[in-house]
């Protein structure tokens, strides 16, 4: 079910529970600002989720409330994971859904990192999306 991407942070969301290690994850990276782990329903040969450690619902929430160090540390984490997984040369895609129209399902900022194959067009054509 899509979420608004704004409002009060839900401490029971799945990513908050992963951060607290109440739910296991296959982590590939962590630092003081972010963790990265394999998606449980991968959409590409490489499908990693990168989430900030702080309680941020979306990119809008994150950029409004996070410190400069948190913002830089999070985006550096995304780039480090891509580099560590040897995705730079062939290329990769990052995606973050924000709110209902984008289909955001978990009310915690997260970036999908896709790689390992040609991704194709970024969005479905207008014919396909009707």
C-alpha positions, 0 to 999 in steps of 0.5 A: 500500500503506497504511503504519503512520504510525509508525516509522522515516522512509524517506528514499526515499519520494516526498515526501522525493525531491520535497523534495530536488528529485529528482522534479519537482513543480508547486509553488504555495507554499513557506516554511521549514517546508512546500511545497505542490504539485499532486497528480499524480492530482487528485480535485477541480478543486483538489487540492494536497498540503502537506508539512512540510520535516522527516522526519515520517511522520504527524501523530502523528510530527509533533506528537510531534517537531516544534518549535512553530515547525514546527507553526505554520509548516506549518498556516499554510502550509495556510491560506495556500495555501487563501487564495492559491487563493481557496478561502476564500469557497466553502470547501475540505476538508483531509484527512490520512490517518494509518496503515493504517486511514486508507489512508495511502500515503506515509510522510511527513505530508501534507495534501490540500487539495481545492476547486473543487467541492462535496465531498459527504459526508465519509465513505462511508455504512456501507452503501457501506464494507462 
